[in-house]
Amino acid sequence: MTDTNQDPRLSRMKRRLRKKQYLGEFQELAFEIKVSFKNELSEDDLDTFLGDFIDYVEERKLDYIGGFDNAWVEGTIMANKRYTSPTAEDRTALLDWLKARAEVGEANASELHDAWHHDGEV
């Protein structure tokens, strides 16, 4: 999180604007995931995987925003509560869960980054 005492630009900004722009004490972090399956999944297998995946993400109080098809899943993981962030432990746990799945060939995750002011990739 960005400390407003450390950044003179933020210390001059009104609290209301920092909140509106997700800066300083209101910064939210996220991470990107990219998953490829060993083989293309059938519709039923994809539904099962996605159901299990979303259940696991929600158990950790996170949200998944992204896309998928029968060969891959790719998107952003954020906290499901405003002005909170996933932790490094959430990132590691999700990667471990994905890699333990029999249908997953490869799973990668970016480092935690600013969710609203970021343009990087996994």
C-alpha positions in Angstrom: 0.0 0.0 0.0 1.1 3.5 -0.7 1.7 5.6 2.4 0.4 9.2 1.9 3.2 10.4 4.2 5.8 9.1 1.8 4.4 10.5 -1.4 4.1 14.3 -1.4 1.7 14.2 -4.4 -0.7 12.1 -2.4 -0.4 14.2 0.8 -1.6 17.2 -1.1 -4.5 15.3 -2.6 -7.8 15.4 -0.6 -8.9 12.1 1.0 -12.0 12.0 -1.1 -10.0 12.1 -4.3 -7.5 9.5 -3.1 -10.5 7.2 -2.3 -12.2 7.9 -5.7 -8.9 7.1 -7.5 -7.9 4.1 -5.4 -4.7 5.8 -4.3 -2.8 5.9 -1.0 -4.6 4.2 1.8 -7.4 3.2 -0.6 -5.1 1.4 -3.1 -6.2 -2.1 -4.1 -3.8 -4.8 -5.3 -4.5 -7.7 -7.7 -2.7 -10.3 -9.7 -3.1 -11.8 -13.1 -3.4 -15.6 -13.8 -2.8 -17.6 -16.9 -3.7 -21.3 -17.1 -3.4 -23.7 -19.9 -4.9 -27.2 -19.9 -2.9 -30.3 -20.8 -5.6 -31.1 -23.4 -8.7 -29.3 -24.5 -11.5 -29.9 -22.0 -15.0 -31.2 -22.9 -17.9 -28.9 -22.0 -18.7 -31.0 -18.9 -15.0 -31.1 -17.8 -14.7 -27.3 -18.3 -17.9 -26.7 -16.3 -16.6 -28.9 -13.5 -13.2 -27.1 -13.5 -14.7 -23.7 -13.5 -17.2 -24.5 -10.7 -14.3 -25.8 -8.6 -12.1 -22.9 -9.5 -14.7 -20.3 -8.6 -15.6 -22.1 -5.4 -11.9 -22.0 -4.4 -11.5 -18.4 -5.3 -14.6 -17.4 -3.4 -13.5 -19.4 -0.3 -10.5 -17.1 -0.1 -12.8 -14.0 -0.4 -11.5 -13.2 -3.8 -13.1 -12.5 -7.2 -12.1 -13.7 -10.7 -12.5 -11.3 -13.6 -11.5 -12.8 -16.9 -12.1 -15.2 -19.7 -11.8 -18.9 -20.6 -12.3 -21.5 -23.2 -11.7 -25.3 -23.4 -7.9 -24.7 -23.6 -7.2 -21.9 -21.2 -8.3 -19.6 -18.4 -6.9 -16.1 -18.1 -7.8 -13.1 -15.9 -7.4 -11.0 -12.8 -7.8 -12.0 -9.2 -8.9 -9.2 -6.8 -10.4 -9.1 -3.3 -14.2 -9.4 -3.1 -14.4 -6.4 -0.7 -13.7 -2.8 -1.7 -10.4 -1.3 -0.5 -8.9 -4.7 0.4 -6.4 -6.8 -1.5 -5.4 -10.4 -2.0 -2.2 -11.4 -0.2 0.9 -13.1 -1.3 -0.4 -16.1 0.5 -3.6 -16.0 -1.6 -1.5 -15.9 -4.8 0.7 -18.8 -3.7 -2.3 -20.9 -2.5 -4.2 -20.3 -5.8 -1.2 -21.3 -7.9 -0.6 -24.4 -5.8 -4.3 -25.3 -6.1 -4.2 -24.9 -9.9 -0.9 -26.8 -10.3 -2.4 -29.7 -8.3 -5.3 -30.1 -10.7 -4.8 -33.0 -13.1 -6.2 -31.1 -16.1 -3.8 -28.1 -15.7 -0.7 -28.2 -17.9 0.7 -24.8 -16.9 -0.3 -22.1 -14.4 1.3 -18.7 -13.9 0.6 -15.7 -11.8 1.9 -12.2 -11.9 3.2 -10.4 -8.8 0.7 -8.3 -6.8 0.2 -5.0 -8.5 -2.0 -1.9 -8.3 -5.4 -3.1 -9.6 -6.5 0.3 -11.0 -3.2 1.8 -12.3 -1.5 -1.2 -14.0 -0.9 -2.3 -17.6 1.4 -5.3 -17.3 1.0 -9.0 -18.1 1.6 -12.3 -16.4 
